[in-house]
Amino acid sequence: MLEFRDLPEVNTEIWDVSELQSVGTDALVTALDICFELNRTFPEPSEPREGELTVDLPFSVVVKMLLLNTMVASSTRPCDLARRMKATPQEVNRIVNLRHTTKIDTLEKAFKALGKELTLSLT
């Protein structure tokens, strides 16, 4: 059984630890979709406890999670973001779709429209 301490309502079954990343990512992306539909922010991950395995989300999903959390926190609907970005609602629907690839420049533009700055760092 694969469970997420920060999201007790999310669990799924894996048969082997080799499935952890792919099944875990899919479960987390689905949970993020549900959070956004329910107008809830997605929680920041806790520090892993000793012996816990972690699921690493793709960078593109993490950035979109930050965008969606910012939209929820500011009560910004996709149609509001479209107006601020001078984009079509269809474009914004693709931007907030976690399974759709979006250019980083477009995500930066969305953050700017929300009064935020997207910064990257290399460690």
NORWO-V609358 format. One record per run of one state. SS is the DSSP state (alpha for helix, beta for strand, coil for the rest). FROM is the first residue (numbers start at 1). LEN is the number of residues. If there is no record, write none. Layout:
BEGIN
ss:from:len
SS:FROM:LEN
SS:FROM:LEN
END
This chain:
BEGIN
ss:from:len
coil:1:1
beta:2:3
coil:5:2
beta:7:6
coil:13:4
alpha:17:21
coil:38:21
alpha:59:15
coil:74:4
alpha:78:8
coil:86:3
alpha:89:8
coil:97:7
alpha:104:10
coil:114:10
END
